[in-house]
Amino acid sequence: MRYARVVNLEYKSAEDVDVFYRKWANWAPDNMPEATSRTNIRTSETSTLLMAIYKSEKLAENAREMANKFFKLQAEHLHEVIEFHGAVMD
């Protein structure tokens, strides 16, 4: 069953959004598990919403663990991380 992870990231500044995203774009391809789809939405000057759909809950959990490692490395740019997850309902 496909499983989704949605992460709302609140950054300390607009500049932090840009710095974080550049680092994520370089880091994620070699470290994150394959997703059926990924979308990054800039929801305000200092926040983004990341959404990824994985083929299974196990892959989604692995993605959560990997993303959290990256978030800890980039903590200087982040104000808050809010996570949601669940089975895709279609």
Secondary structure, 3 states (H helix, E strand, C coil): CCEEEEEEEEECCHHHHHHHHHHHHHHHHHHCCCCCEEEEEEEECCEEEEEEEECCHHHHHHHHHHHHHHHHHCHHHEEEEEEEEEECCC
